[in-house]
Amino acid sequence: LALSPVEGKVTYRGNPLDHGHVVFTPQQETAGPQAVGRIEPDGSFRMKTRGKDGAAIGQHIVTVHCRRVPTPEQQRDIYFTPESLVPDRYSKESESPLRFEVKEGNNKYAIDF
């Protein structure tokens, strides 16, 4: 599986997200599993695929997942789902308008919505 490094930054309404995940889901013509990048406190992320740096070369649908951090009391409730801090469509593969083509070499992707 050919992987290329992808890093970037996620901003929502002009401010960096400080936690969550970015997910790259390969489109039909792109071979490979999903890649996931953890969003760091400064909004930066690096994509990884099955523990290796990078994402599959080709076209991807991109989703962003960032939820409010639950209180200790909310964490004890197994049915509690924290509210999403980004509009739902950005976290749903079927609705996300975000797309990215991973090319050979280093890739930079600024997600700003």
C-alpha positions in Angstrom: 0.0 0.0 0.0 1.5 3.3 -1.1 1.2 6.0 1.6 2.2 9.7 1.5 2.6 12.0 4.5 -0.3 14.4 5.1 -0.3 17.1 7.7 -2.4 20.2 8.2 -4.5 22.4 10.5 -8.2 22.5 11.2 -9.9 25.8 11.9 -13.6 26.4 12.5 -15.0 29.9 12.3 -11.4 31.2 12.3 -10.3 29.4 15.4 -8.2 26.1 15.5 -10.0 23.1 16.8 -8.1 21.9 19.9 -9.1 18.2 19.9 -10.8 15.5 17.8 -10.0 13.6 14.7 -9.7 14.1 10.9 -10.7 11.0 8.9 -9.8 10.3 5.2 -12.0 7.7 3.6 -10.7 6.5 0.2 -13.1 6.9 -2.7 -13.8 3.9 -4.9 -10.9 4.5 -7.3 -8.4 4.7 -4.3 -7.1 1.5 -2.7 -6.5 1.4 1.0 -8.1 1.7 4.4 -9.1 4.9 6.2 -6.5 7.2 7.6 -7.0 9.0 10.9 -5.3 12.1 12.2 -5.6 13.3 15.8 -6.2 17.0 16.2 -3.6 18.5 18.5 -4.3 21.5 20.8 -3.0 24.0 18.2 -5.3 22.5 15.5 -2.6 20.6 13.7 -3.0 17.0 12.6 -0.9 14.2 10.9 -2.6 11.4 9.1 -1.8 7.8 10.0 -3.0 4.5 8.4 -2.9 1.4 10.5 -0.2 3.0 12.7 2.0 4.1 9.9 2.5 7.8 8.9 0.5 8.9 5.8 -2.6 8.2 3.9 -3.3 6.2 0.7 -2.4 8.0 -2.5 -5.6 9.1 -4.3 -9.0 10.7 -3.7 -10.6 10.9 -0.2 -13.8 12.1 1.4 -12.7 14.0 4.6 -14.7 14.1 7.8 -13.9 16.1 11.0 -15.0 14.8 14.4 -14.9 17.2 17.4 -17.2 16.8 20.4 -17.6 18.8 23.6 -15.4 17.2 26.4 -17.9 15.5 28.8 -17.9 16.3 32.5 -16.9 13.4 34.9 -20.6 13.0 35.7 -21.5 12.7 32.0 -18.7 10.2 31.5 -20.4 7.8 33.9 -23.5 7.8 31.8 -22.9 5.2 29.1 -25.8 6.6 27.0 -24.5 10.2 27.0 -23.2 11.5 23.7 -21.4 14.8 23.9 -22.6 17.6 21.5 -20.6 18.0 18.3 -18.6 21.2 18.1 -18.7 21.3 14.3 -21.8 21.1 12.0 -23.0 17.5 11.7 -22.5 17.4 7.9 -18.7 17.6 8.4 -18.7 14.5 10.5 -20.8 12.4 8.1 -19.2 10.7 5.2 -22.4 10.9 3.1 -22.7 14.7 3.6 -19.2 16.1 4.0 -18.3 18.6 1.3 -14.6 18.1 2.1 -12.4 16.3 -0.4 -8.6 15.9 -0.6 -6.3 14.2 -3.1 -3.2 12.7 -1.6 -0.3 12.9 -4.0 3.2 11.4 -3.9 5.5 13.3 -1.6 4.5 15.6 1.3 0.9 16.9 1.4 -0.4 19.9 3.3 -4.1 20.3 3.9 -5.6 23.4 5.6 -9.3 22.6 6.6 -11.1 25.8 7.3 -14.9 26.0 7.6 
